[in-house]
Amino acid sequence: MIVRKKPVTVEAHKWTGLNIGDTWVFMGCPSGGLNVIPDQKDLVLMIPTPVGIMLARPGDWIIKAGGGKFHRFKQDIFDQTYEVV
């Protein structure tokens, strides 16, 4: 049997390492903001996901799925999985 994944529309936001305010609004963070840690020359964002904490590096995409759950995708996987509507 061959099946096809149903199309799902989600919100997406690209982490640049500099757009902390926009990312805070996108993720609807409670007061206290985001957990951002320095890593060499970049700021790395700690994202709570259904499978644990994931680190988003500049250039990664953050996807807001159903139920307010977040996922992190590298640019190449994002390009293979999603298209702008």
Sequence and secondary structure as in RCSB ss.txt:
>XXXX:A:sequence
MIVRKKPVTVEAHKWTGLNIGDTWVFMGCPSGGLNVIPDQKDLVLMIPTPVGIMLARPGDWIIKAGGGKFHRFKQ
DIFDQTYEVV
>XXXX:A:secstr
          EEEE  SS HHHHHHHHT  TT  EEEEETTEEEEEEEETTEEEEE TT EEEE GGG EEEE H
HHHHHH    
